[in-house]
């Protein structure tokens, strides 16, 4: 399991930029794509949650883990 903060940091390293924040909701943008990140930093992202994040951001689960 990966912590949400670690996955968010990986997305940012790959070029996603945080454009807005409201509580635990963050809006990330990369190029013309925009997605909402709605996880608390300390939350463990298990298999289904990690797979959903990967799909939403255009990665496979393995690609996201390698970031």
mmCIF file as Biopython writes it, N, C-alpha, C and O atoms, coordinates in Angstrom:
data_model
#
loop_
_atom_site.group_PDB
_atom_site.id
_atom_site.type_symbol
_atom_site.label_atom_id
_atom_site.label_alt_id
_atom_site.label_comp_id
_atom_site.label_asym_id
_atom_site.label_entity_id
_atom_site.label_seq_id
_atom_site.pdbx_PDB_ins_code
_atom_site.Cartn_x
_atom_site.Cartn_y
_atom_site.Cartn_z
_atom_site.occupancy
_atom_site.B_iso_or_equiv
_atom_site.auth_seq_id
_atom_site.auth_asym_id
_atom_site.pdbx_PDB_model_num
ATOM 1   N N  . UNK A ? 1  ? 0.838   -1.186 0.000   1.0 0.0 1  A 1 
ATOM 2   C CA . UNK A ? 1  ? 0.000   0.000  0.000   1.0 0.0 1  A 1 
ATOM 3   C C  . UNK A ? 1  ? 0.873   1.236  0.000   1.0 0.0 1  A 1 
ATOM 4   O O  . UNK A ? 1  ? 1.939   1.261  0.616   1.0 0.0 1  A 1 
ATOM 5   N N  . UNK A ? 2  ? 0.420   2.241  -0.684  1.0 0.0 2  A 1 
ATOM 6   C CA . UNK A ? 2  ? 1.144   3.503  -0.765  1.0 0.0 2  A 1 
ATOM 7   C C  . UNK A ? 2  ? 0.352   4.585  -0.038  1.0 0.0 2  A 1 
ATOM 8   O O  . UNK A ? 2  ? -0.878  4.606  -0.079  1.0 0.0 2  A 1 
ATOM 9   N N  . UNK A ? 3  ? 1.058   5.457  0.608   1.0 0.0 3  A 1 
ATOM 10  C CA . UNK A ? 3  ? 0.410   6.600  1.251   1.0 0.0 3  A 1 
ATOM 11  C C  . UNK A ? 3  ? -0.004  7.588  0.174   1.0 0.0 3  A 1 
ATOM 12  O O  . UNK A ? 3  ? 0.678   7.735  -0.840  1.0 0.0 3  A 1 
ATOM 13  N N  . UNK A ? 4  ? -1.111  8.258  0.393   1.0 0.0 4  A 1 
ATOM 14  C CA . UNK A ? 4  ? -1.622  9.221  -0.576  1.0 0.0 4  A 1 
ATOM 15  C C  . UNK A ? 4  ? -0.615  10.328 -0.841  1.0 0.0 4  A 1 
ATOM 16  O O  . UNK A ? 4  ? -0.478  10.773 -1.980  1.0 0.0 4  A 1 
ATOM 17  N N  . UNK A ? 5  ? 0.095   10.782 0.191   1.0 0.0 5  A 1 
ATOM 18  C CA . UNK A ? 5  ? 1.075   11.849 0.020   1.0 0.0 5  A 1 
ATOM 19  C C  . UNK A ? 5  ? 2.190   11.424 -0.927  1.0 0.0 5  A 1 
ATOM 20  O O  . UNK A ? 5  ? 2.689   12.231 -1.711  1.0 0.0 5  A 1 
ATOM 21  N N  . UNK A ? 6  ? 2.573   10.170 -0.851  1.0 0.0 6  A 1 
ATOM 22  C CA . UNK A ? 6  ? 3.649   9.665  -1.709  1.0 0.0 6  A 1 
ATOM 23  C C  . UNK A ? 6  ? 3.192   9.560  -3.164  1.0 0.0 6  A 1 
ATOM 24  O O  . UNK A ? 6  ? 3.955   9.868  -4.080  1.0 0.0 6  A 1 
ATOM 25  N N  . UNK A ? 7  ? 1.962   9.130  -3.376  1.0 0.0 7  A 1 
ATOM 26  C CA . UNK A ? 7  ? 1.414   9.035  -4.731  1.0 0.0 7  A 1 
ATOM 27  C C  . UNK A ? 7  ? 1.248   10.433 -5.318  1.0 0.0 7  A 1 
ATOM 28  O O  . UNK A ? 7  ? 1.557   10.655 -6.489  1.0 0.0 7  A 1 
ATOM 29  N N  . UNK A ? 8  ? 0.762   11.380 -4.511  1.0 0.0 8  A 1 
ATOM 30  C CA . UNK A ? 8  ? 0.611   12.755 -4.963  1.0 0.0 8  A 1 
ATOM 31  C C  . UNK A ? 8  ? 1.963   13.348 -5.348  1.0 0.0 8  A 1 
ATOM 32  O O  . UNK A ? 8  ? 2.071   14.031 -6.366  1.0 0.0 8  A 1 
ATOM 33  N N  . UNK A ? 9  ? 2.991   13.092 -4.546  1.0 0.0 9  A 1 
ATOM 34  C CA . UNK A ? 9  ? 4.338   13.582 -4.851  1.0 0.0 9  A 1 
ATOM 35  C C  . UNK A ? 9  ? 4.843   12.990 -6.165  1.0 0.0 9  A 1 
ATOM 36  O O  . UNK A ? 9  ? 5.496   13.686 -6.943  1.0 0.0 9  A 1 
ATOM 37  N N  . UNK A ? 10 ? 4.551   11.725 -6.420  1.0 0.0 10 A 1 
ATOM 38  C CA . UNK A ? 10 ? 4.963   11.078 -7.665  1.0 0.0 10 A 1 
ATOM 39  C C  . UNK A ? 10 ? 4.269   11.728 -8.862  1.0 0.0 10 A 1 
ATOM 40  O O  . UNK A ? 10 ? 4.895   11.956 -9.897  1.0 0.0 10 A 1 
ATOM 41  N N  . UNK A ? 11 ? 2.983   12.024 -8.721  1.0 0.0 11 A 1 
ATOM 42  C CA . UNK A ? 11 ? 2.263   12.687 -9.806  1.0 0.0 11 A 1 
ATOM 43  C C  . UNK A ? 11 ? 2.864   14.058 -10.090 1.0 0.0 11 A 1 
ATOM 44  O O  . UNK A ? 11 ? 3.010   14.447 -11.249 1.0 0.0 11 A 1 
ATOM 45  N N  . UNK A ? 12 ? 3.209   14.785 -9.042  1.0 0.0 12 A 1 
ATOM 46  C CA . UNK A ? 12 ? 3.811   16.110 -9.219  1.0 0.0 12 A 1 
ATOM 47  C C  . UNK A ? 12 ? 5.178   16.004 -9.889  1.0 0.0 12 A 1 
ATOM 48  O O  . UNK A ? 12 ? 5.523   16.846 -10.717 1.0 0.0 12 A 1 
ATOM 49  N N  . UNK A ? 13 ? 5.957   14.986 -9.543  1.0 0.0 13 A 1 
ATOM 50  C CA . UNK A ? 13 ? 7.261   14.784 -10.196 1.0 0.0 13 A 1 
ATOM 51  C C  . UNK A ? 13 ? 7.094   14.506 -11.680 1.0 0.0 13 A 1 
ATOM 52  O O  . UNK A ? 13 ? 7.970   14.831 -12.482 1.0 0.0 13 A 1 
ATOM 53  N N  . UNK A ? 14 ? 5.964   13.900 -12.045 1.0 0.0 14 A 1 
ATOM 54  C CA . UNK A ? 14 ? 5.711   13.563 -13.441 1.0 0.0 14 A 1 
ATOM 55  C C  . UNK A ? 14 ? 5.068   14.722 -14.211 1.0 0.0 14 A 1 
ATOM 56  O O  . UNK A ? 14 ? 4.685   14.546 -15.368 1.0 0.0 14 A 1 
ATOM 57  N N  . UNK A ? 15 ? 4.946   15.871 -13.609 1.0 0.0 15 A 1 
ATOM 58  C CA . UNK A ? 15 ? 4.468   17.044 -14.335 1.0 0.0 15 A 1 
ATOM 59  C C  . UNK A ? 15 ? 3.092   17.563 -13.974 1.0 0.0 15 A 1 
ATOM 60  O O  . UNK A ? 15 ? 2.667   18.590 -14.503 1.0 0.0 15 A 1 
ATOM 61  N N  . UNK A ? 16 ? 2.381   16.879 -13.084 1.0 0.0 16 A 1 
ATOM 62  C CA . UNK A ? 16 ? 1.082   17.380 -12.643 1.0 0.0 16 A 1 
ATOM 63  C C  . UNK A ? 16 ? 1.317   18.560 -11.710 1.0 0.0 16 A 1 
ATOM 64  O O  . UNK A ? 16 ? 2.181   18.501 -10.836 1.0 0.0 16 A 1 
ATOM 65  N N  . UNK A ? 17 ? 0.554   19.626 -11.894 1.0 0.0 17 A 1 
ATOM 66  C CA . UNK A ? 17 ? 0.703   20.854 -11.108 1.0 0.0 17 A 1 
ATOM 67  C C  . UNK A ? 17 ? -0.577  21.096 -10.330 1.0 0.0 17 A 1 
ATOM 68  O O  . UNK A ? 17 ? -1.677  21.007 -10.874 1.0 0.0 17 A 1 
ATOM 69  N N  . UNK A ? 18 ? -0.419  21.404 -9.041  1.0 0.0 18 A 1 
ATOM 70  C CA . UNK A ? 18 ? -1.588  21.720 -8.215  1.0 0.0 18 A 1 
ATOM 71  C C  . UNK A ? 18 ? -2.024  23.146 -8.512  1.0 0.0 18 A 1 
ATOM 72  O O  . UNK A ? 18 ? -1.263  24.088 -8.294  1.0 0.0 18 A 1 
ATOM 73  N N  . UNK A ? 19 ? -3.254  23.311 -9.012  1.0 0.0 19 A 1 
ATOM 74  C CA . UNK A ? 19 ? -3.734  24.637 -9.386  1.0 0.0 19 A 1 
ATOM 75  C C  . UNK A ? 19 ? -4.648  25.263 -8.333  1.0 0.0 19 A 1 
ATOM 76  O O  . UNK A ? 19 ? -4.711  26.485 -8.208  1.0 0.0 19 A 1 
ATOM 77  N N  . UNK A ? 20 ? -5.353  24.422 -7.579  1.0 0.0 20 A 1 
ATOM 78  C CA . UNK A ? 20 ? -6.229  24.921 -6.517  1.0 0.0 20 A 1 
ATOM 79  C C  . UNK A ? 20 ? -6.277  23.919 -5.386  1.0 0.0 20 A 1 
ATOM 80  O O  . UNK A ? 20 ? -5.962  22.742 -5.565  1.0 0.0 20 A 1 
ATOM 81  N N  . UNK A ? 21 ? -6.681  24.406 -4.197  1.0 0.0 21 A 1 
ATOM 82  C CA . UNK A ? 21 ? -6.847  23.529 -3.047  1.0 0.0 21 A 1 
ATOM 83  C C  . UNK A ? 21 ? -7.994  24.050 -2.185  1.0 0.0 21 A 1 
ATOM 84  O O  . UNK A ? 21 ? -8.110  25.248 -1.929  1.0 0.0 21 A 1 
ATOM 85  N N  . UNK A ? 22 ? -8.840  23.111 -1.745  1.0 0.0 22 A 1 
ATOM 86  C CA . UNK A ? 22 ? -9.915  23.447 -0.828  1.0 0.0 22 A 1 
ATOM 87  C C  . UNK A ? 22 ? -10.058 22.278 0.136   1.0 0.0 22 A 1 
ATOM 88  O O  . UNK A ? 22 ? -10.652 21.257 -0.211  1.0 0.0 22 A 1 
ATOM 89  N N  . UNK A ? 23 ? -9.531  22.416 1.318   1.0 0.0 23 A 1 
ATOM 90  C CA . UNK A ? 23 ? -9.530  21.325 2.280   1.0 0.0 23 A 1 
ATOM 91  C C  . UNK A ? 23 ? -8.657  20.196 1.783   1.0 0.0 23 A 1 
ATOM 92  O O  . UNK A ? 23 ? -7.488  20.412 1.466   1.0 0.0 23 A 1 
ATOM 93  N N  . UNK A ? 24 ? -9.207  18.987 1.708   1.0 0.0 24 A 1 
ATOM 94  C CA . UNK A ? 24 ? -8.434  17.853 1.218   1.0 0.0 24 A 1 
ATOM 95  C C  . UNK A ? 24 ? -8.557  17.682 -0.296  1.0 0.0 24 A 1 
ATOM 96  O O  . UNK A ? 24 ? -7.952  16.771 -0.862  1.0 0.0 24 A 1 
ATOM 97  N N  . UNK A ? 25 ? -9.318  18.530 -0.947  1.0 0.0 25 A 1 
ATOM 98  C CA . UNK A ? 25 ? -9.500  18.451 -2.401  1.0 0.0 25 A 1 
ATOM 99  C C  . UNK A ? 25 ? -8.489  19.362 -3.091  1.0 0.0 25 A 1 
ATOM 100 O O  . UNK A ? 25 ? -8.377  20.547 -2.777  1.0 0.0 25 A 1 
ATOM 101 N N  . UNK A ? 26 ? -7.760  18.780 -4.037  1.0 0.0 26 A 1 
ATOM 102 C CA . UNK A ? 26 ? -6.783  19.537 -4.809  1.0 0.0 26 A 1 
ATOM 103 C C  . UNK A ? 26 ? -7.083  19.330 -6.281  1.0 0.0 26 A 1 
ATOM 104 O O  . UNK A ? 26 ? -7.449  18.230 -6.696  1.0 0.0 26 A 1 
ATOM 105 N N  . UNK A ? 27 ? -6.931  20.361 -7.057  1.0 0.0 27 A 1 
ATOM 106 C CA . UNK A ? 27 ? -7.114  20.258 -8.495  1.0 0.0 27 A 1 
ATOM 107 C C  . UNK A ? 27 ? -5.727  20.223 -9.121  1.0 0.0 27 A 1 
ATOM 108 O O  . UNK A ? 27 ? -4.925  21.139 -8.939  1.0 0.0 27 A 1 
ATOM 109 N N  . UNK A ? 28 ? -5.458  19.151 -9.859  1.0 0.0 28 A 1 
ATOM 110 C CA . UNK A ? 28 ? -4.178  18.971 -10.526 1.0 0.0 28 A 1 
ATOM 111 C C  . UNK A ? 28 ? -4.379  19.106 -12.023 1.0 0.0 28 A 1 
ATOM 112 O O  . UNK A ? 28 ? -5.395  18.670 -12.566 1.0 0.0 28 A 1 
ATOM 113 N N  . UNK A ? 29 ? -3.407  19.712 -12.686 1.0 0.0 29 A 1 
ATOM 114 C CA . UNK A ? 29 ? -3.488  19.893 -14.131 1.0 0.0 29 A 1 
ATOM 115 C C  . UNK A ? 29 ? -2.169  19.495 -14.769 1.0 0.0 29 A 1 
ATOM 116 O O  . UNK A ? 29 ? -1.096  19.668 -14.191 1.0 0.0 29 A 1 
ATOM 117 N N  . UNK A ? 30 ? -2.281  18.951 -15.989 1.0 0.0 30 A 1 
ATOM 118 C CA . UNK A ? 30 ? -1.106  18.616 -16.794 1.0 0.0 30 A 1 
ATOM 119 C C  . UNK A ? 30 ? -1.526  18.791 -18.239 1.0 0.0 30 A 1 
ATOM 120 O O  . UNK A ? 30 ? -2.380  18.057 -18.737 1.0 0.0 30 A 1 
ATOM 121 N N  . UNK A ? 31 ? -0.931  19.757 -18.908 1.0 0.0 31 A 1 
ATOM 122 C CA . UNK A ? 31 ? -1.351  20.064 -20.274 1.0 0.0 31 A 1 
ATOM 123 C C  . UNK A ? 31 ? -2.783  20.570 -20.260 1.0 0.0 31 A 1 
ATOM 124 O O  . UNK A ? 31 ? -3.107  21.499 -19.520 1.0 0.0 31 A 1 
ATOM 125 N N  . UNK A ? 32 ? -3.636  19.970 -21.066 1.0 0.0 32 A 1 
ATOM 126 C CA . UNK A ? 32 ? -5.040  20.394 -21.087 1.0 0.0 32 A 1 
ATOM 127 C C  . UNK A ? 32 ? -5.933  19.491 -20.242 1.0 0.0 32 A 1 
ATOM 128 O O  . UNK A ? 32 ? -7.156  19.623 -20.279 1.0 0.0 32 A 1 
ATOM 129 N N  . UNK A ? 33 ? -5.328  18.562 -19.470 1.0 0.0 33 A 1 
ATOM 130 C CA . UNK A ? 33 ? -6.097  17.663 -18.597 1.0 0.0 33 A 1 
ATOM 131 C C  . UNK A ? 33 ? -6.149  18.233 -17.189 1.0 0.0 33 A 1 
ATOM 132 O O  . UNK A ? 33 ? -5.194  18.856 -16.726 1.0 0.0 33 A 1 
ATOM 133 N N  . UNK A ? 34 ? -7.256  18.019 -16.518 1.0 0.0 34 A 1 
ATOM 134 C CA . UNK A ? 34 ? -7.447  18.505 -15.156 1.0 0.0 34 A 1 
ATOM 135 C C  . UNK A ? 34 ? -8.171  17.427 -14.357 1.0 0.0 34 A 1 
ATOM 136 O O  . UNK A ? 34 ? -9.178  16.887 -14.816 1.0 0.0 34 A 1 
ATOM 137 N N  . UNK A ? 35 ? -7.667  17.108 -13.165 1.0 0.0 35 A 1 
ATOM 138 C CA . UNK A ? 35 ? -8.258  16.076 -12.319 1.0 0.0 35 A 1 
ATOM 139 C C  . UNK A ? 35 ? -8.329  16.581 -10.877 1.0 0.0 35 A 1 
ATOM 140 O O  . UNK A ? 35 ? -7.590  17.484 -10.484 1.0 0.0 35 A 1 
ATOM 141 N N  . UNK A ? 36 ? -9.227  15.984 -10.102 1.0 0.0 36 A 1 
ATOM 142 C CA . UNK A ? 36 ? -9.374  16.339 -8.688  1.0 0.0 36 A 1 
ATOM 143 C C  . UNK A ? 36 ? -8.763  15.238 -7.842  1.0 0.0 36 A 1 
ATOM 144 O O  . UNK A ? 36 ? -9.060  14.059 -8.037  1.0 0.0 36 A 1 
ATOM 145 N N  . UNK A ? 37 ? -7.908  15.622 -6.898  1.0 0.0 37 A 1 
ATOM 146 C CA . UNK A ? 37 ? -7.291  14.712 -5.935  1.0 0.0 37 A 1 
ATOM 147 C C  . UNK A ? 37 ? -8.030  14.941 -4.622  1.0 0.0 37 A 1 
ATOM 148 O O  . UNK A ? 37 ? -8.003  16.046 -4.082  1.0 0.0 37 A 1 
ATOM 149 N N  . UNK A ? 38 ? -8.690  13.905 -4.105  1.0 0.0 38 A 1 
ATOM 150 C CA . UNK A ? 38 ? -9.531  14.067 -2.921  1.0 0.0 38 A 1 
ATOM 151 C C  . UNK A ? 38 ? -9.143  13.105 -1.803  1.0 0.0 38 A 1 
ATOM 152 O O  . UNK A ? 38 ? -10.013 12.502 -1.175  1.0 0.0 38 A 1 
ATOM 153 N N  . UNK A ? 39 ? -7.854  12.959 -1.553  1.0 0.0 39 A 1 
ATOM 154 C CA . UNK A ? 39 ? -7.384  12.056 -0.507  1.0 0.0 39 A 1 
ATOM 155 C C  . UNK A ? 39 ? -6.605  12.840 0.541   1.0 0.0 39 A 1 
ATOM 156 O O  . UNK A ? 39 ? -5.942  13.827 0.225   1.0 0.0 39 A 1 
ATOM 157 N N  . UNK A ? 40 ? -6.691  12.398 1.781   1.0 0.0 40 A 1 
ATOM 158 C CA . UNK A ? 40 ? -5.876  12.978 2.849   1.0 0.0 40 A 1 
ATOM 159 C C  . UNK A ? 40 ? -4.473  12.402 2.747   1.0 0.0 40 A 1 
ATOM 160 O O  . UNK A ? 40 ? -4.297  11.260 2.323   1.0 0.0 40 A 1 
ATOM 161 N N  . UNK A ? 41 ? -3.477  13.184 3.132   1.0 0.0 41 A 1 
ATOM 162 C CA . UNK A ? 41 ? -2.080  12.796 2.954   1.0 0.0 41 A 1 
ATOM 163 C C  . UNK A ? 41 ? -1.716  11.470 3.615   1.0 0.0 41 A 1 
ATOM 164 O O  . UNK A ? 41 ? -0.922  10.716 3.053   1.0 0.0 41 A 1 
ATOM 165 N N  . UNK A ? 42 ? -2.261  11.164 4.774   1.0 0.0 42 A 1 
ATOM 166 C CA . UNK A ? 42 ? -1.866  9.967  5.501   1.0 0.0 42 A 1 
ATOM 167 C C  . UNK A ? 42 ? -2.640  8.703  5.155   1.0 0.0 42 A 1 
ATOM 168 O O  . UNK A ? 42 ? -2.380  7.651  5.738   1.0 0.0 42 A 1 
ATOM 169 N N  . UNK A ? 43 ? -3.571  8.779  4.236   1.0 0.0 43 A 1 
ATOM 170 C CA . UNK A ? 43 ? -4.420  7.641  3.887   1.0 0.0 43 A 1 
ATOM 171 C C  . UNK A ? 43 ? -3.632  6.619  3.071   1.0 0.0 43 A 1 
ATOM 172 O O  . UNK A ? 43 ? -2.904  6.974  2.144   1.0 0.0 43 A 1 
ATOM 173 N N  . UNK A ? 44 ? -3.788  5.341  3.430   1.0 0.0 44 A 1 
ATOM 174 C CA . UNK A ? 44 ? -3.191  4.266  2.640   1.0 0.0 44 A 1 
ATOM 175 C C  . UNK A ? 44 ? -4.091  3.999  1.443   1.0 0.0 44 A 1 
ATOM 176 O O  . UNK A ? 44 ? -5.298  3.812  1.590   1.0 0.0 44 A 1 
ATOM 177 N N  . UNK A ? 45 ? -3.492  3.984  0.260   1.0 0.0 45 A 1 
ATOM 178 C CA . UNK A ? 45 ? -4.236  3.663  -0.952  1.0 0.0 45 A 1 
ATOM 179 C C  . UNK A ? 45 ? -3.998  2.197  -1.267  1.0 0.0 45 A 1 
ATOM 180 O O  . UNK A ? 45 ? -2.928  1.827  -1.752  1.0 0.0 45 A 1 
ATOM 181 N N  . UNK A ? 46 ? -4.986  1.364  -0.995  1.0 0.0 46 A 1 
ATOM 182 C CA . UNK A ? 46 ? -4.880  -0.060 -1.287  1.0 0.0 46 A 1 
ATOM 183 C C  . UNK A ? 46 ? -5.033  -0.315 -2.775  1.0 0.0 46 A 1 
ATOM 184 O O  . UNK A ? 46 ? -5.059  0.627  -3.568  1.0 0.0 46 A 1 
ATOM 185 N N  . UNK A ? 47 ? -5.132  -1.558 -3.155  1.0 0.0 47 A 1 
ATOM 186 C CA . UNK A ? 47 ? -5.196  -1.940 -4.562  1.0 0.0 47 A 1 
ATOM 187 C C  . UNK A ? 47 ? -6.281  -1.250 -5.366  1.0 0.0 47 A 1 
ATOM 188 O O  . UNK A ? 47 ? -5.971  -0.633 -6.386  1.0 0.0 47 A 1 
ATOM 189 N N  . UNK A ? 48 ? -7.554  -1.324 -4.951  1.0 0.0 48 A 1 
ATOM 190 C CA . UNK A ? 48 ? -8.615  -0.690 -5.743  1.0 0.0 48 A 1 
ATOM 191 C C  . UNK A ? 48 ? -8.485  0.831  -5.823  1.0 0.0 48 A 1 
ATOM 192 O O  . UNK A ? 48 ? -8.705  1.416  -6.884  1.0 0.0 48 A 1 
ATOM 193 N N  . UNK A ? 49 ? -8.133  1.467  -4.722  1.0 0.0 49 A 1 
ATOM 194 C CA . UNK A ? 49 ? -7.994  2.927  -4.729  1.0 0.0 49 A 1 
ATOM 195 C C  . UNK A ? 49 ? -6.815  3.350  -5.597  1.0 0.0 49 A 1 
ATOM 196 O O  . UNK A ? 49 ? -6.916  4.322  -6.346  1.0 0.0 49 A 1 
ATOM 197 N N  . UNK A ? 50 ? -5.707  2.635  -5.506  1.0 0.0 50 A 1 
ATOM 198 C CA . UNK A ? 50 ? -4.536  2.949  -6.308  1.0 0.0 50 A 1 
ATOM 199 C C  . UNK A ? 50 ? -4.834  2.725  -7.795  1.0 0.0 50 A 1 
ATOM 200 O O  . UNK A ? 50 ? -4.396  3.507  -8.639  1.0 0.0 50 A 1 
ATOM 201 N N  . UNK A ? 51 ? -5.569  1.675  -8.111  1.0 0.0 51 A 1 
ATOM 202 C CA . UNK A ? 51 ? -5.943  1.403  -9.499  1.0 0.0 51 A 1 
ATOM 203 C C  . UNK A ? 51 ? -6.839  2.510  -10.042 1.0 0.0 51 A 1 
ATOM 204 O O  . UNK A ? 51 ? -6.696  2.910  -11.197 1.0 0.0 51 A 1 
ATOM 205 N N  . UNK A ? 52 ? -7.758  3.007  -9.225  1.0 0.0 52 A 1 
ATOM 206 C CA . UNK A ? 52 ? -8.647  4.086  -9.653  1.0 0.0 52 A 1 
ATOM 207 C C  . UNK A ? 52 ? -7.866  5.370  -9.907  1.0 0.0 52 A 1 
ATOM 208 O O  . UNK A ? 52 ? -8.116  6.065  -10.892 1.0 0.0 52 A 1 
ATOM 209 N N  . UNK A ? 53 ? -6.916  5.690  -9.017  1.0 0.0 53 A 1 
ATOM 210 C CA . UNK A ? 53 ? -6.075  6.882  -9.206  1.0 0.0 53 A 1 
ATOM 211 C C  . UNK A ? 53 ? -5.264  6.733  -10.487 1.0 0.0 53 A 1 
ATOM 212 O O  . UNK A ? 53 ? -5.185  7.670  -11.281 1.0 0.0 53 A 1 
ATOM 213 N N  . UNK A ? 54 ? -4.663  5.572  -10.694 1.0 0.0 54 A 1 
ATOM 214 C CA . UNK A ? 54 ? -3.854  5.337  -11.891 1.0 0.0 54 A 1 
ATOM 215 C C  . UNK A ? 54 ? -4.699  5.539  -13.150 1.0 0.0 54 A 1 
ATOM 216 O O  . UNK A ? 54 ? -4.268  6.212  -14.087 1.0 0.0 54 A 1 
ATOM 217 N N  . UNK A ? 55 ? -5.885  4.964  -13.174 1.0 0.0 55 A 1 
ATOM 218 C CA . UNK A ? 55 ? -6.761  5.081  -14.343 1.0 0.0 55 A 1 
ATOM 219 C C  . UNK A ? 55 ? -7.172  6.531  -14.571 1.0 0.0 55 A 1 
ATOM 220 O O  . UNK A ? 55 ? -7.150  7.009  -15.705 1.0 0.0 55 A 1 
ATOM 221 N N  . UNK A ? 56 ? -7.548  7.236  -13.505 1.0 0.0 56 A 1 
ATOM 222 C CA . UNK A ? 56 ? -7.982  8.629  -13.622 1.0 0.0 56 A 1 
ATOM 223 C C  . UNK A ? 56 ? -6.891  9.529  -14.190 1.0 0.0 56 A 1 
ATOM 224 O O  . UNK A ? 56 ? -7.181  10.472 -14.926 1.0 0.0 56 A 1 
ATOM 225 N N  . UNK A ? 57 ? -5.634  9.237  -13.851 1.0 0.0 57 A 1 
ATOM 226 C CA . UNK A ? 57 ? -4.529  10.090 -14.264 1.0 0.0 57 A 1 
ATOM 227 C C  . UNK A ? 57 ? -3.809  9.561  -15.507 1.0 0.0 57 A 1 
ATOM 228 O O  . UNK A ? 57 ? -2.806  10.136 -15.928 1.0 0.0 57 A 1 
ATOM 229 N N  . UNK A ? 58 ? -4.313  8.467  -16.099 1.0 0.0 58 A 1 
ATOM 230 C CA . UNK A ? 58 ? -3.777  7.975  -17.360 1.0 0.0 58 A 1 
ATOM 231 C C  . UNK A ? 58 ? -2.569  7.067  -17.254 1.0 0.0 58 A 1 
ATOM 232 O O  . UNK A ? 58 ? -1.747  7.023  -18.169 1.0 0.0 58 A 1 
ATOM 233 N N  . UNK A ? 59 ? -2.448  6.341  -16.153 1.0 0.0 59 A 1 
ATOM 234 C CA . UNK A ? 59 ? -1.336  5.415  -15.951 1.0 0.0 59 A 1 
ATOM 235 C C  . UNK A ? 59 ? -1.892  4.017  -15.708 1.0 0.0 59 A 1 
ATOM 236 O O  . UNK A ? 59 ? -3.074  3.840  -15.414 1.0 0.0 59 A 1 
ATOM 237 N N  . UNK A ? 60 ? -1.013  3.035  -15.838 1.0 0.0 60 A 1 
ATOM 238 C CA . UNK A ? 60 ? -1.345  1.715  -15.327 1.0 0.0 60 A 1 
ATOM 239 C C  . UNK A ? 60 ? -0.898  1.703  -13.868 1.0 0.0 60 A 1 
ATOM 240 O O  . UNK A ? 60 ? -0.147  2.580  -13.441 1.0 0.0 60 A 1 
ATOM 241 N N  . UNK A ? 61 ? -1.346  0.730  -13.118 1.0 0.0 61 A 1 
ATOM 242 C CA . UNK A ? 61 ? -0.944  0.645  -11.707 1.0 0.0 61 A 1 
ATOM 243 C C  . UNK A ? 61 ? 0.566   0.483  -11.592 1.0 0.0 61 A 1 
ATOM 244 O O  . UNK A ? 61 ? 1.186   1.097  -10.723 1.0 0.0 61 A 1 
ATOM 245 N N  . UNK A ? 62 ? 1.167   -0.333 -12.455 1.0 0.0 62 A 1 
ATOM 246 C CA . UNK A ? 62 ? 2.616   -0.532 -12.418 1.0 0.0 62 A 1 
ATOM 247 C C  . UNK A ? 62 ? 3.365   0.750  -12.764 1.0 0.0 62 A 1 
ATOM 248 O O  . UNK A ? 62 ? 4.380   1.054  -12.137 1.0 0.0 62 A 1 
ATOM 249 N N  . UNK A ? 63 ? 2.881   1.511  -13.756 1.0 0.0 63 A 1 
ATOM 250 C CA . UNK A ? 63 ? 3.533   2.765  -14.110 1.0 0.0 63 A 1 
ATOM 251 C C  . UNK A ? 63 ? 3.482   3.758  -12.942 1.0 0.0 63 A 1 
ATOM 252 O O  . UNK A ? 63 ? 4.459   4.455  -12.667 1.0 0.0 63 A 1 
ATOM 253 N N  . UNK A ? 64 ? 2.347   3.812  -12.271 1.0 0.0 64 A 1 
ATOM 254 C CA . UNK A ? 64 ? 2.207   4.737  -11.142 1.0 0.0 64 A 1 
ATOM 255 C C  . UNK A ? 64 ? 3.133   4.336  -10.006 1.0 0.0 64 A 1 
ATOM 256 O O  . UNK A ? 64 ? 3.713   5.204  -9.354  1.0 0.0 64 A 1 
ATOM 257 N N  . UNK A ? 65 ? 3.281   3.059  -9.757  1.0 0.0 65 A 1 
ATOM 258 C CA . UNK A ? 65 ? 4.183   2.599  -8.695  1.0 0.0 65 A 1 
ATOM 259 C C  . UNK A ? 65 ? 5.637   2.932  -8.996  1.0 0.0 65 A 1 
ATOM 260 O O  . UNK A ? 65 ? 6.423   3.162  -8.077  1.0 0.0 65 A 1 
ATOM 261 N N  . UNK A ? 66 ? 6.004   2.959  -10.286 1.0 0.0 66 A 1 
ATOM 262 C CA . UNK A ? 66 ? 7.395   3.248  -10.671 1.0 0.0 66 A 1 
ATOM 263 C C  . UNK A ? 66 ? 7.736   4.738  -10.629 1.0 0.0 66 A 1 
ATOM 264 O O  . UNK A ? 66 ? 8.910   5.108  -10.647 1.0 0.0 66 A 1 
ATOM 265 N N  . UNK A ? 67 ? 6.713   5.590  -10.573 1.0 0.0 67 A 1 
ATOM 266 C CA . UNK A ? 67 ? 6.975   7.035  -10.496 1.0 0.0 67 A 1 
ATOM 267 C C  . UNK A ? 67 ? 7.555   7.306  -9.160  1.0 0.0 67 A 1 
ATOM 268 O O  . UNK A ? 67 ? 7.866   8.454  -8.844  1.0 0.0 67 A 1 
#
